[in-house]
């Protein structure tokens, strides 16, 4: 099974590299035809970042695509492996390739990429992964990932605001990192629990009949998080106007 998952992960990896593949053609086209003065180094930096974003979402969103396409869940669950080993065999090749790509991008772009976008890339990957079990369309999964990223982004600001109201401060060097980690944990931990509890009990029945636990956890969590962010945003706006 692990070999199959490695091949599938490599296939997603190669497909995601299309952005980097077209950069030389963009540069040559600019020099010969468009002539707007594109900088090759900047194109490479942007290409690596976009490739990281694309692969992180694509790899997570398609983790069950072979089983859905071939209706092979019955075969998957008949393997003499525990559910933990099955899900690790699926996640680890994709996560490993994401780390390799992130390392390559950091070497090319610079350490600032890892500092600025590292947590964001992980949030995108695990968001798409945790949504993949309950969202049956890749396009809808991508939309869900965008929504979760916006919640993650605003959640970090919300945490900073709430802490400042309690007398805390994020003025230090690690302040933004801590706020991002807290926001990511608040968002991803419940979705990860829902993902695992659902997968752990899955069988060969149609997936749509087995999503009760998943939706029972994720929908209330989304409602609570969005409500808290909305309330804190309104409070922060009122607080800023009163100062």
Secondary structure, DSSP 8 states (H G I E B T S, - for coil): -HHHHHHHHHHHHHHHTHHHHHHHHHHHHIIIII-S---HHHHHHHHHHHHHHHHHHHHHHTTTHHHHHHT-HHHHHHSSS-HHHHHHHHHHHHHHHHHHHHHHHHHHH-HHHHHHHHHHHHHHHHHHHHHHTT---HHHHHHHHHHHHHHHHHHHHHHHHHHHHTT----STTHHHHHHHHHHHHHHHHHHHHHHHHHHH--SS-GGGS-HHHHHHHHHHHHHHHHHHHHHHHHHHHHHHH-
